[in-house]
Amino acid sequence: MKKKIGATAVFVLIFAVCFALADGITGKWAGMLKLPDNSTISLNYAFKADSDKLTGIAVMPPQGEVSITDGMINGNEFSFNVPVPNGNAPHTGKLYGDSIVLHIVYKGQHLQATLKRSN
């Protein structure tokens, strides 16, 4: 009986942690993206988590504000696309409390940025 209660408690705890991490991405995030030529551009995102779905906007020069597409959340990892001229820029990331490590593929280049909560 104690094993069943213990196993159930562990399952509930894991579920609660995953749910908290998924909802933890909701909000505004900002950071700098270093380009291969050593220049930087600012990145700003506003995310909304709904179960395993991720929606929101990206503010990226020169396009300005763009709605993200195909957003998915799996625990503390997530992915989405940002429409860019002539295609999409796939984004994958991992949530670490109040920071995000974001990997972006843009025109064949693999870029990385760290975002911090900005709200």
Secondary structure, 3 states (H helix, E strand, C coil): CHHHHHHHHHHHHHHHHHHHHHHHCCEEEEEEEECCCCCEEEEEEEEEEECCEEEEEEEECCCEEEECEEEEEECCEEEEEEEECCEEEEEEEEEECCEEEEEEEECCEEEEEEEEECC
